Amino acid sequence: MRWFLFAPLLLALFPVFLHAQEKAKPDLDGFNTLVTPFLEKHCFKCHGTTKQEGGVILHKLNGDLVAGPHLRRFRSIAERLIKDEMPPKDQPRPHVMDVKKVTDWIAGEMKKAGIKDIKTVTLDLPKFGNRVNHEQLFKCGADTVIDAPPRLWRVSPYIYQTFARNVGKARTDVAQPFSVIPGHGFKDYACESEIDEPTTAQLIRNANAIVEQQTRYSIENGKVKPIGFAMPREFIPLFDPAKTSTRAEIEKAITQQFNLVIARPPTAEELKRFADLMQKNIATAGQVEGARSTILTIILLPEVVYRSELGNGKPDAKGRVMLAPRELAFAIAYALTDRRPDKLLLDAAESGKLSTREEVQKHVERILDDPRIEKERVLRFFREYFDYEDAVNVFKNVKDNPNHEPRVLVADTDRLIQYFLDRDTDVLRELLTTNKSFVAYSSDNKTKKVVMAGAANKKFIPSSYNVTKWSEEQPMELNPRERAGILTQPSWLVSQSLNTDNHAIRRGKWIREKLLGGSIPDERPGPDLRNVRPLRPSSRHRG
């Protein structure tokens, strides 16, 4: 494909993130009006002119984090404020929004100074969610003003993969362009993600692969015959060798690609711009290359990888602005699934029937109650919170563990979670206390009967669940003296273990941080003793 055909439009359409080359200026006004009053009220009593506990002096700080000498001190301030370690517990607590304003200011100034790990500096990641002030969090009422500024959300890796699969009709060689947060816990945190140059390059390669799949065809008896099921019928006239595409045919193809890719028709201005571009490209490179290169640019529109939360209408008395109907449709769909809004959601947004709490609630309940709609994000929340799916990544030597089938264990826990979600009564309590479990559960597609998963090795059953007889009646009742809730599920126990041993410390750390909302500091690095030779005992001490 001739990339130069769409490069000018690509540069105009796709957001490019470039760091400013000129030297950033410190926000001294923000320091004087926001940070200094906060420090005076909450910090100077112990770290000011008359008292410097721990040798920490804060009243001499200046607001220049770009070139000033106090960068590390501000980093420490931000960390302790977000961890709620300061001010001390016996002192008046600052309002949670005041803390956020100060730490956001510090984060912004540190970014100017070139700090690359700003996310970990401010602890603004899901794994630190339990450090949120719970009293403030759960006392929010209907009149509470939440600090949620207008923003663009990058779609998650799962949403992008589903999009590529649907548009390309099960295209399998589209690579994942977005990195996933490594380690344990919640991994979808797209509001903190940017699209850099390597990601952009992969998005272009993926768009090319999708368009190749969309435009596969052959010529039989002088007519275009699509290969596979990916080519929309509106594309067929673009590849007819017997004639040049008309303006109407070009506009139909562009409109169809907009509907497929970003779930809306083009505006009049967009339609004219893309139709003009396709005609120009066809005149330059021929019918096939010109059509393909223009179709490809639509897949690179920002709406493919971003969704907006900019709001619409006038602010209420507290300054809050409701999301626009189309923004609400995508927010609802992406909160529960990995797919674009369905037709009912989009029609409601288009007709003005998605503008009240009651209308939003109606569609949320509709999606939750419809068994035909897979709610991937709901189950993924439990998977990432309880962290049991990592059982498949814990290596177990096949020779020593011939009966170990981790994918079956994970699937059993998935089914147990779905079982209590369907019942929808005290879900978390049931998950933490039940002695029920799905045991090697599977269903025969033809007979619809419950059958044993991993049936090739029947010893799998007693070795993993300590049951002597498998039953078609699922979930099964396990020994209440041995099993109590999801934290005794084999999948969770394996995921919190090593390849050879159990790991009580890791399990305890999970309970302390995830379940009880506490925190355990990371182990401080000690001296490297690998090259230190031990002292030899003298001869009189030997033996």
Rosetta blueprint (number, residue, H / E / L):
1 M L
2 R L
3 W H
4 F H
5 L H
6 F L
7 A H
8 P H
9 L H
10 L H
11 L H
12 A H
13 L H
14 F L
15 P L
16 V L
17 F L
18 L L
19 H L
20 A L
21 Q L
22 E L
23 K L
24 A L
25 K L
26 P L
27 D L
28 L H
29 D H
30 G H
31 F H
32 N H
33 T H
34 L H
35 V H
36 T H
37 P H
38 F H
39 L H
40 E H
41 K H
42 H H
43 C L
44 F H
45 K H
46 C H
47 H H
48 G L
49 T L
50 T L
51 K L
52 Q E
53 E H
54 G H
55 G H
56 V L
57 I L
58 L L
59 H L
60 K L
61 L L
62 N L
63 G L
64 D L
65 L L
66 V L
67 A L
68 G L
69 P L
70 H L
71 L H
72 R H
73 R H
74 F H
75 R H
76 S H
77 I H
78 A H
79 E H
80 R H
81 L H
82 I H
83 K L
84 D L
85 E L
86 M L
87 P L
88 P L
89 K L
90 D L
91 Q L
92 P L
93 R L
94 P L
95 H L
96 V H
97 M H
98 D H
99 V H
100 K H
101 K H
102 V H
103 T H
104 D H
105 W H
106 I H
107 A H
108 G H
109 E H
110 M H
111 K H
112 K H
113 A L
114 G L
115 I L
116 K L
117 D L
118 I H
119 K H
120 T H
121 V H
122 T L
123 L L
124 D L
125 L L
126 P H
127 K H
128 F H
129 G H
130 N H
131 R H
132 V L
133 N L
134 H H
135 E H
136 Q H
137 L H
138 F H
139 K L
140 C L
141 G L
142 A L
143 D L
144 T L
145 V L
146 I L
147 D L
148 A L
149 P L
150 P L
151 R E
152 L E
153 W E
154 R E
155 V L
156 S L
157 P H
158 Y H
159 I H
160 Y H
161 Q H
162 T H
163 F H
164 A H
165 R H
166 N H
167 V H
168 G L
169 K L
170 A L
171 R L
172 T L
173 D L
174 V L
175 A L
176 Q L
177 P L
178 F L
179 S L
180 V L
181 I L
182 P L
183 G L
184 H L
185 G L
186 F L
187 K L
188 D L
189 Y L
190 A H
191 C H
192 E H
193 S L
194 E L
195 I L
196 D L
197 E H
198 P H
199 T H
200 T H
201 A H
202 Q H
203 L H
204 I H
205 R H
206 N H
207 A H
208 N H
209 A H
210 I H
211 V H
212 E H
213 Q H
214 Q H
215 T L
216 R L
217 Y E
218 S E
219 I E
220 E E
221 N L
222 G L
223 K E
224 V E
225 K E
226 P E
227 I L
228 G L
229 F L
230 A L
231 M L
232 P L
233 R H
234 E H
235 F H
236 I H
237 P H
238 L H
239 F H
240 D L
241 P L
242 A L
243 K L
244 T L
245 S L
246 T L
247 R H
248 A H
249 E H
250 I H
251 E H
252 K H
253 A H
254 I H
255 T H
256 Q H
257 Q H
258 F H
259 N H
260 L H
261 V H
262 I H
263 A L
264 R L
265 P L
266 P L
267 T L
268 A H
269 E H
270 E H
271 L H
272 K H
273 R H
274 F H
275 A H
276 D H
277 L H
278 M H
279 Q H
280 K H
281 N H
282 I H
283 A H
284 T H
285 A H
286 G L
287 Q H
288 V H
289 E H
290 G H
291 A H
292 R H
293 S H
294 T H
295 I H
296 L H
297 T H
298 I H
299 I H
300 L L
301 L L
302 P H
303 E H
304 V H
305 V H
306 Y E
307 R E
308 S E
309 E E
310 L L
311 G L
312 N L
313 G L
314 K L
315 P L
316 D L
317 A L
318 K L
319 G L
320 R L
321 V L
322 M L
323 L L
324 A L
325 P H
326 R H
327 E H
328 L H
329 A H
330 F H
331 A H
332 I H
333 A H
334 Y H
335 A H
336 L H
337 T L
338 D L
339 R L
340 R L
341 P L
342 D L
343 K H
344 L H
345 L H
346 L H
347 D H
348 A H
349 A H
350 E H
351 S L
352 G L
353 K L
354 L L
355 S L
356 T L
357 R H
358 E H
359 E H
360 V H
361 Q H
362 K H
363 H H
364 V H
365 E H
366 R H
367 I H
368 L H
369 D H
370 D L
371 P L
372 R L
373 I L
374 E L
375 K L
376 E H
377 R H
378 V H
379 L H
380 R H
381 F H
382 F H
383 R H
384 E H
385 Y H
386 F H
387 D L
388 Y L
389 E H
390 D H
391 A H
392 V H
393 N H
394 V L
395 F L
396 K L
397 N L
398 V L
399 K L
400 D L
401 N L
402 P L
403 N L
404 H L
405 E L
406 P H
407 R H
408 V H
409 L H
410 V H
411 A H
412 D H
413 T H
414 D H
415 R H
416 L H
417 I H
418 Q H
419 Y H
420 F H
421 L H
422 D H
423 R H
424 D L
425 T L
426 D L
427 V H
428 L H
429 R H
430 E H
431 L H
432 L H
433 T H
434 T L
435 N L
436 K E
437 S E
438 F L
439 V L
440 A L
441 Y E
442 S E
443 S E
444 D L
445 N L
446 K L
447 T L
448 K L
449 K L
450 V E
451 V E
452 M E
453 A L
454 G L
455 A L
456 A L
457 N L
458 K L
459 K L
460 F H
461 I H
462 P H
463 S H
464 S H
465 Y H
466 N L
467 V L
468 T L
469 K L
470 W L
471 S L
472 E L
473 E L
474 Q L
475 P L
476 M E
477 E E
478 L L
479 N L
480 P L
481 R L
482 E L
483 R L
484 A L
485 G L
486 I H
487 L H
488 T H
489 Q L
490 P H
491 S H
492 W H
493 L H
494 V H
495 S H
496 Q L
497 S L
498 L L
499 N L
500 T L
501 D L
502 N L
503 H L
504 A H
505 I H
506 R H
507 R H
508 G H
509 K H
510 W H
511 I H
512 R H
513 E H
514 K H
515 L H
516 L L
517 G L
518 G L
519 S L
520 I L
521 P L
522 D L
523 E L
524 R L
525 P L
526 G L
527 P L
528 D L
529 L L
530 R L
531 N L
532 V L
533 R L
534 P L
535 L L
536 R L
537 P L
538 S L
539 S H
540 R H
541 H H
542 R L
543 G L
